[in-house]
Amino acid sequence: MRRSLPKKGLSKDEILEKLKEYSKEDLDPSSGKLFTIAFESGIEEIRDVAFEAMKMFAFKNMLDFTEFPSMIKMEKDLVDVAVDLMHGDEKVTGTFTFGGTESVFLAVKAARDKFLLKKGFTIPEIVMPITAHPCYDKAAEYMGLKVKRVKVNEKYEACPEAINEALTENTAIIVGSAPNWPFGTVDPIEELAEIALDKKIWLHVDACVGGFVLPFMKKLGEKIPDFDFKIEGVCSISLDPHKYAYTPIGASILLFREKFYKIYSQFANLKWPGYPIVNPAVLSSRSEATLAAAWAVMNFLGEEGYLNLAKKILNARNKILKSLKEMDYKLMGEPSVILAFTGNLNLFKLCDEMAKRGWIFLPQRGIEGIAPSVHLTITPLHEMFVDPMLEDLKLVTEKIKDLPPSESEKVLEVFGMIMNLLAPGELDLSTIGKILEDIEKMAEIYGSKLLETFGLEKGFPKEMAMIYQFLNAFPPEIAELLVNYIVVEIFHRGF
Ligand SMILES: Cc1ncc(COP(=O)(O)O)c(C=O)c1O
């Protein structure tokens, strides 16, 4: 049923009651039980400091920095901190965005525009390891670039030879991660930089995850390869306060080695009869709230705070690593703040069983040549929770390790083999267009049935293993269409 505005406004109490009801099924990010998505320090005062700052600035709009110059001051402070952590010199400049994806969009736009201005019209290419975040594919899809993903080495790190081989005269940008999201491994940026310098190609370092934590882990003696502006050839770096600087969601920073590079990332327009537009970010109107909160939290914690929090992460991570080894799980490369493991059992079921005990792990589907795995993002808060989590992991491992695949799993496996035979490799645009047309017709008829099959009609099911296995049975392009369709339906219907 469609809702409309209440005839008469609700009271504050009624509103808060209703919102509480809406959030009844949400997980609690500060529970310490989420091993993905939630970047929690475990320091309660952070929330107070952040909320106070947000209150002061929520209704101020960064769109017009002449009206609210506070944003320039706060942004400059945060950029300075990021430059310092990334060993930038006086020339390095940056911008504040609302998230890693937005920073990446701007880095890709800058590299693309710089490349096209020199090269003239062509379709520019992004070359990156298979482990790079899909926000690069998203940027490419939005901005008309082509992506080449290449294999990683046996340690799940970028393979410089494979990157080098994939370069063409149309390569506008190479990407390396510090670390990547799936496995938490850090790419050999120094080697990528040599190639980039040699071929005069823009090198972007994605330190969205690691930018605010790896420097502190290094100070504590962890062996982490250099990945920042110390390395000649690194043109831009993205790093997200809303991840390991523990600030409210909606905060990322993009740094450029040269001040002039930033111009390529911006948008200016004086072609309309209105005010002159100059946007340093993708969005135009933006609340100052998350910028102020990031400023507040980072200054509240200071260097000492971040060092202490990095210590907690290492304690938690090392305990988990030891336990995983004892349980015979196989690590996917050298982990950092993220780790991933695989094993000879149904990992999707393992995640479901852990979720029944309240622990949220992230199952990863794998791709050809890379086994499915389980991803854990380790945060300082986990130091307090690893022991009970590992106890449960031992129990669950015992419980599921000898379970034979169910009948439906066997069917899915065969189904997957057939699907991959029918549509191997990449699908071209016209085939996808045709499938999309068919899906549109079929969705009207079978849409409800599909949601029912997945148990998605009334909310998210407690067990996701079947969905993951089902999606794994399809070639990625078909699976992408399916998940797109399901998400449109869910948002349209609401629960
Ligand atoms: C390595 C990496 N880069 C970029 C992003 C995109 O960041 P955001 O979700 O803030 O847009 C992520 C998100 O997890 C990431 O892990």
The ligand as a Tripos MOL2 file, in Angstrom:
@<TRIPOS>MOLECULE
LIG
   16    16     1     0     0
SMALL
NO_CHARGES

@<TRIPOS>ATOM
      1 C1         39.3140   -1.0180   -1.3210 C.3       1 LIG1
      2 C2         38.0210   -0.2580   -1.4060 C.ar      1 LIG1
      3 N1         37.9240    0.8070   -2.2330 N.ar      1 LIG1
      4 C3         36.7860    1.5190   -2.3400 C.ar      1 LIG1
      5 C4         35.6840    1.1980   -1.6080 C.ar      1 LIG1
      6 C5         34.4250    2.0100   -1.7680 C.3       1 LIG1
      7 O1         34.1870    2.6980   -0.5880 O.3       1 LIG1
      8 P1         32.7470    3.2670   -0.1890 P.3       1 LIG1
      9 O2         31.9130    2.0780    0.1830 O.co2     1 LIG1
     10 O3         33.0430    4.1650    0.9510 O.co2     1 LIG1
     11 O4         32.1950    3.9770   -1.3500 O.co2     1 LIG1
     12 C6         35.7430    0.1180   -0.7240 C.ar      1 LIG1
     13 C7         34.5820   -0.2570    0.0740 C.2       1 LIG1
     14 O5         34.5750   -1.1780    0.8300 O.2       1 LIG1
     15 C8         36.9300   -0.6200   -0.6200 C.ar      1 LIG1
     16 O6         37.0270   -1.6770    0.1950 O.3       1 LIG1
@<TRIPOS>BOND
     1     1     2 1
     2     2     3 ar
     3     2    15 ar
     4     3     4 ar
     5     4     5 ar
     6     5     6 1
     7     5    12 ar
     8     6     7 1
     9     7     8 1
    10     8     9 2
    11     8    10 1
    12     8    11 1
    13    12    13 1
    14    12    15 ar
    15    13    14 2
    16    15    16 1
@<TRIPOS>SUBSTRUCTURE
     1 LIG1         1 GROUP 0 **** ****
